[in-house]
Structures are given as C-alpha cells and as structure tokens.
C-alpha cells in the first residue's frame, strides 16, 4: 500500500467517524443541560473530545502524508504520533473539567429532570459508540494506523462511560441524586485511564523504543547462509514503519558483489519475516571463516 492510499483511507474513516461523534456529543450535551444531569453532560463533553480528536487526526494525517524532504529526510510520520499525544493531553484536560464541574454541583446540588428521552438518547449513542469503536479499531489494525487505534481506544472509553450514565439515570429516578455526581467522578477516572493507554505507546515511538526483540532478528539472520555472526541489532519507529539496523560478519574473501547481493537478500528476508518492517540498514564486517 502506498503512502497516499494509506493516508486517504485513514482520512475517509476519520471523517465518517467525526460525523457520528458530533451527533453523539451534541445529543448528550444538549439534553444533559436541558434536564440538568451532570453525568450525561460529562459524557457529552467526553464525546465532544472524540470529535476534536478526529479533527486533530485528520490534520495529522494530512501532514504525515507529505513525502520526505530536505528538512524531514525520514518523512513526516511522527506527526501522527504527536497527534496521539495531543489527544491524550486533551483527555486529561476534559477529565479535569468534569471533576471541577462535579465538585461544584456537589457543593450546590440541583434536582435533575429525568424522562424517557434521557434513556433513549443514551441507549442510541451507546450503540453508535460501540459501532464506532469496533469499526475504527478493526480498521486501525488492518491499516496499522496509530491514530485510528488511539482514537478507537478513546471512543471505547465512551462505551463504559455511557453505561455508567445509564446507571446514574436509574439511580436518580430512584431518588439517589448524589450518585449522579459520583458517577461523573468515575467517568473522569475512566477518561484518565484511556489517556494513559494512548500516551504510553506514543511516548515509546517518540523515544525510539525497541519495536522487535533483538534476539528474534538475530536468530533469523543467523539461519541465512554465509552469515557468520550478527550483532548491534537496533529497531525503532512505529508499528507500521519499523526500521532495523544490524551488523553482520561475512568471510573476508567474499567478493564485494556477492556481499552486496547477500545484504539485499537479508534486507528482503527481514522485511518479509517481521510485520511492519519497512527499512533495514546492514553494516557488513569481514572476518575469518573458521
């Protein structure tokens, strides 16, 4: 799959999901304010964050799709990772806003107005969230897209949040108003959890964390004929764009042409064997074959 095909596919998915998330978010926020239900408003703000993250993702995909140039010789792929971190920080910000709002309502409680439409809106948006999360995660794995996987984790937290809001609506109907505020606090904790699930893998990419166990690469390369040793194995990048550096030892009497052919063969074999590997750089050292 070419760069342009990959990014165009991801962009179309994000635009489709953005429309669904906007419908979900405004439905919850509008009716949550109308009926004064804190947990429903908090859930709506969370869903609005999904929409914002979709927009960020679309912008990141546009930048990431640009080819390598003089200032970015390795390409612009890490802008997608930066977008994932921004989404994570956005989640942290939203959780703080929900906690603050819930605390204020705890000090100044007001009686929510619950009717059948609260339940209808929450159930319908729950179904949409489940579809969006499942669809986006599946497409993210299929395309090996960091931004889609991160965004699907974000959306997945909406499912648990919506379920907790439904519980909140039932408890308010039974007269336990305080549970609405408590569940808003719980929602904020779930949002924080989701943000960490996005942040940690993104930090690994930006800090050039190892993507493949060096021993696995070593054992595979050593099976190739004419390779006498393999060391200094390093991997970095992201799940769908892994770069591998390694050193091999070959017979010092092997001709330059045969060494060149062997290097290219190893590159091709490593790319075929390990999913996500797109580039292999090999340093060749001469040694005694004894």
C-alpha positions in Angstrom: 0.0 0.0 0.0 1.4 3.4 -1.0 1.6 6.4 1.4 -1.2 8.2 -0.4 -3.5 5.2 -0.4 -2.9 4.6 3.3 -3.5 8.2 4.4 -6.5 8.7 2.1 -8.1 5.6 3.6 -7.4 6.8 7.2 -8.7 10.3 6.3 -12.0 8.9 5.0 -12.5 6.8 8.1 -11.8 9.7 10.4 -14.3 12.0 8.6 -17.0 9.4 8.7 -16.4 8.8 12.5 -16.2 12.6 13.1 -19.8 13.0 11.8 -21.1 10.2 14.1 -19.2 11.6 17.1 -20.6 15.1 16.6 -24.2 13.7 16.5 -23.5 11.7 19.7 -21.8 14.6 21.5 -24.4 17.3 20.8 -27.2 14.9 21.7 -25.8 14.2 25.1 -24.6 17.7 25.9 -27.9 19.4 24.8 -30.2 17.1 26.6 -27.9 16.8 29.6 -28.1 20.6 30.1 -31.8 20.6 29.3 -32.5 18.0 32.1 -29.6 19.1 34.4 -28.0 15.6 34.5 -24.3 16.0 35.4 -23.2 12.6 34.3 -24.9 13.0 30.9 -23.2 16.4 30.4 -19.8 14.9 31.4 -20.4 12.0 28.9 -21.3 14.5 26.2 -18.1 16.5 26.8 -16.2 13.3 26.6 -17.8 12.5 23.3 -17.1 16.1 22.1 -13.4 15.3 22.8 -13.8 12.4 20.4 -14.8 14.8 17.7 -11.9 17.1 18.5 -9.5 14.2 18.3 -10.9 13.2 14.9 -10.2 16.7 13.6 -6.7 16.6 15.1 -6.2 13.2 13.5 -7.3 14.5 10.1 -4.8 17.3 10.3 -2.1 15.0 11.5 -2.8 12.6 8.6 -2.5 15.5 6.1 0.9 16.5 7.5 2.1 12.9 7.8 1.2 12.1 4.2 3.8 14.5 2.9 6.8 12.8 1.4 10.4 13.1 2.8 12.1 16.4 2.1 15.4 18.2 3.0 14.2 19.1 6.5 12.5 15.7 7.2 14.6 13.1 5.3 12.8 10.3 7.2 9.4 11.6 6.3 6.7 13.2 8.5 5.2 10.1 10.0 5.8 11.1 13.6 3.3 13.9 13.3 0.7 11.2 13.6 2.3 10.2 16.9 2.3 13.8 18.1 -1.4 13.9 17.3 -1.9 10.8 19.5 -0.1 12.6 22.4 -2.2 15.7 21.9 -5.4 13.6 22.1 -4.1 12.1 25.3 -3.5 15.5 26.8 -6.9 16.6 25.6 -8.4 13.7 27.6 -6.5 14.8 30.7 -7.9 18.3 30.3 -11.5 17.0 29.9 -11.3 14.8 32.9 -10.2 17.9 35.0 -13.1 19.9 33.7 -15.6 17.1 34.6 -14.1 16.8 38.1 -14.3 20.5 38.7 -17.9 20.6 37.4 -18.9 17.6 39.6 -17.3 19.2 42.7 -19.2 22.4 42.1 -22.5 20.5 41.8 -21.6 18.6 45.0 -21.4 21.9 46.8 -24.6 23.3 45.1 -26.8 20.3 44.2 -29.8 20.7 42.0 -32.5 18.2 41.2 -32.2 16.7 37.6 -35.3 16.1 35.5 -35.3 12.6 34.2 -37.6 11.3 31.4 -37.8 8.6 28.8 -35.8 10.7 26.3 -32.7 10.7 28.5 -32.7 6.9 28.3 -33.4 6.8 24.6 -30.6 9.2 23.8 -28.1 7.3 26.0 -29.0 3.9 24.5 -28.8 5.1 20.9 -25.5 6.9 21.5 -24.2 3.8 23.3 -25.0 1.7 20.2 -23.2 4.3 17.9 -20.2 4.3 20.2 -19.9 0.5 20.2 -20.1 0.5 16.4 -17.5 3.4 16.0 -15.0 1.8 18.5 -15.2 -1.6 16.9 -15.1 -0.4 13.4 -12.2 2.1 14.0 -10.1 -0.4 15.9 -10.6 -3.0 13.2 -9.6 -0.6 10.5 -6.7 0.7 12.6 -5.3 -2.9 12.9 -5.9 -3.5 9.2 -4.1 -0.4 8.1 -1.7 -0.4 11.0 -2.7 3.2 11.8 -1.5 4.6 15.1 -4.0 7.4 15.0 -7.0 5.1 14.3 -6.1 2.7 17.1 -5.5 5.6 19.6 -8.8 7.2 18.6 -10.7 3.8 18.9 -9.3 3.4 22.5 -10.6 7.0 23.2 -14.0 6.1 21.8 -14.1 2.7 23.6 -14.0 4.6 26.9 -17.2 6.2 25.8 -19.0 2.8 26.0 -18.1 2.3 29.7 -19.0 6.0 30.4 -22.4 5.7 28.7 -23.2 2.5 30.7 -22.3 4.3 33.9 -24.6 7.2 32.9 -27.5 4.9 32.3 -26.9 3.5 35.8 -26.9 7.1 37.0 -30.2 7.8 35.3 -31.8 4.9 37.0 -30.4 5.9 40.5 -31.6 9.5 40.0 -35.1 8.2 39.1 -35.0 6.2 42.4 -34.1 9.3 44.3 -30.3 8.9 44.8 -29.2 12.2 43.3 -25.7 12.1 44.8 -24.9 9.1 42.6 -25.1 11.3 39.5 -22.2 13.4 40.8 -20.2 10.3 42.0 -20.6 8.7 38.6 -19.3 11.9 37.0 -16.1 11.4 39.1 -15.9 7.8 38.0 -16.2 8.9 34.3 -13.3 11.3 34.8 -11.2 8.4 36.1 -12.1 6.2 33.1 -11.1 9.1 30.8 -7.7 9.4 32.6 -7.2 5.7 32.1 -7.9 6.0 28.4 -5.4 8.8 28.0 -2.6 6.7 29.5 -3.5 3.9 27.1 -2.8 6.4 24.3 0.1 8.2 25.8 2.4 5.3 26.7 2.7 3.7 23.2 3.1 7.2 21.7 6.0 8.0 24.0 7.6 4.7 23.1 7.6 5.8 19.4 9.0 9.3 20.1 11.7 7.9 22.4 12.7 5.4 19.8 11.8 2.4 21.9 12.7 -1.1 20.6 9.9 -2.4 18.4 11.1 -6.0 17.9 13.1 -8.4 20.2 16.7 -8.2 19.0 17.1 -12.0 19.7 14.3 -12.9 17.2 16.1 -10.9 14.5 19.5 -12.4 15.4 18.2 -16.0 15.3 16.5 -15.4 12.0 19.5 -13.7 10.3 21.9 -16.4 11.6 19.9 -19.0 9.6 20.9 -17.3 6.4 23.8 -18.9 4.5 27.2 -17.1 4.6 26.3 -15.0 7.7 29.0 -15.8 10.3 27.7 -13.5 13.1 25.0 -10.9 13.7 25.1 -8.2 16.4 24.4 -4.5 17.1 20.7 -5.0 16.3 18.5 -2.0 16.8 14.9 -1.3 16.0 12.8 1.8 16.2 9.9 3.6 14.6 6.1 2.8 14.8 4.1 -0.4 14.3 3.6 0.1 10.6 7.0 1.8 9.8 9.8 -0.1 11.7 13.4 0.5 10.9 16.1 -2.1 11.6 19.8 -1.6 11.9 22.2 -4.5 12.3 25.8 -5.7 11.7 26.7 -9.0 10.1 30.1 -10.7 9.7 31.0 -12.5 6.4 34.0 -14.3 5.1 36.7 -11.7 4.3 37.3 -13.4 0.9 33.7 -12.9 -0.2 33.7 -10.6 -3.2 32.2 -7.2 -3.0 29.5 -8.1 -5.5 28.4 -11.2 -3.5 28.5 -9.2 -0.3 26.2 -6.7 -1.9 23.8 -9.4 -3.1 23.8 -11.0 0.4 23.0 -7.7 2.1 20.0 -7.1 -0.2 18.8 -10.6 0.3 18.9 -10.2 4.1 17.0 -6.9 3.9 14.3 -8.5 1.8 14.0 -11.6 4.1 13.8 -9.5 7.3 11.1 -7.3 5.7 9.1 -10.4 4.8 9.6 -12.1 8.1 8.7 -9.3 10.5 5.5 -7.4 10.1 5.8 -3.6 9.9 9.5 -3.6 8.9 9.9 -1.1 6.0 13.7 -0.4 6.1 16.8 -2.5 7.0 20.2 -1.0 7.2 23.1 -3.5 7.3 26.7 -2.9 8.2 29.0 -5.7 6.8 32.2 -6.6 8.5 34.9 -9.0 7.1 36.1 -11.9 9.3 37.9 -15.2 9.2 35.6 -18.1 8.3 37.0 -20.7 10.8 
